[in-house]
């Protein structure tokens, strides 16, 4: 009975927003409401939310035809759930959830039949957001920044030909990060490279953990797409600790390179945000959610090589010519 009720409510919801057939003022349209719940405040997620809002503006959404509700939840599940429920009570036509914990909170709140678009969920199936990635069920779809850990590790081997052991750092309770770490370990095992996997509870032990890695014989560090570690302050602690111990810090996100990491191979979160906004636009204009596949970024043309020039110089690294001459090579501007 619940499934039938949800289906009826979903049909009514889509029908109501279908009236928004044009944003250019050529005909009357229902003013729509988009709720954006962001897991917490840090550079990666801020880039995504800013890009979503910017892209919606490009598509013609403005104060006259669209209300955008935006709140971030300090990485607290209770707060994220409250925000999501607020959006439902405010009759949001679509809820956008940035990062996995926010998506789980939004999924529970939008069970009444409101479409939900997630952004930056590395393992949406593992997070139980949906099962069918090609024809999403349950009014849920979105963008997934599955991290190309194999390419990041191979890049590390290219930069450090004598690399034999790499340290991995992430925090407890981060679903995205754990999924990425599992992939990294599987790949390291396949190429028979040693590693030291360290799960920490909070930022207070970052410096100590990096020193332990030094004692374990690590020659580099990989930081997963971990929301706790990705805050500007924590990345500063981590990057400084790595520099002090002579470790290149390979990152899961370009924004972590901006915050003091050495390098990343991956997508730009600006592109991910724009693609997420395009999905919202399709839903508001009547496209069934089941016709909007989850978008992954795994093709070579999707990926760029992000390098921090200040860290490169500090570590005395000389980048190979085929790296610096690549059309996908990007020197990031570090955030002070």
Secondary structure as UniProt FT lines:
FT   HELIX           2..18
FT   STRAND          32..38
FT   HELIX           43..58
FT   TURN            59..60
FT   TURN            63..65
FT   STRAND          66..72
FT   TURN            74..75
FT   HELIX           77..89
FT   TURN            90..91
FT   STRAND          94..98
FT   HELIX           100..109
FT   HELIX           110..112
FT   STRAND          115..119
FT   TURN            122..128
FT   TURN            138..139
FT   STRAND          140..144
FT   HELIX           149..159
FT   TURN            161..162
FT   STRAND          165..171
FT   TURN            172..173
FT   HELIX           175..190
FT   TURN            191..192
FT   STRAND          194..200
FT   HELIX           203..205
FT   HELIX           206..215
FT   TURN            216..217
FT   STRAND          220..223
FT   TURN            227..230
FT   HELIX           232..244
FT   TURN            245..246
FT   STRAND          248..251
FT   HELIX           254..258
FT   TURN            259..260
FT   STRAND          263..266
FT   HELIX           269..284
FT   TURN            285..286
FT   HELIX           289..291
FT   STRAND          295..296
FT   HELIX           300..302
FT   STRAND          304..308
FT   HELIX           309..314
FT   TURN            315..316
FT   HELIX           321..324
FT   TURN            327..328
FT   STRAND          329..332
//
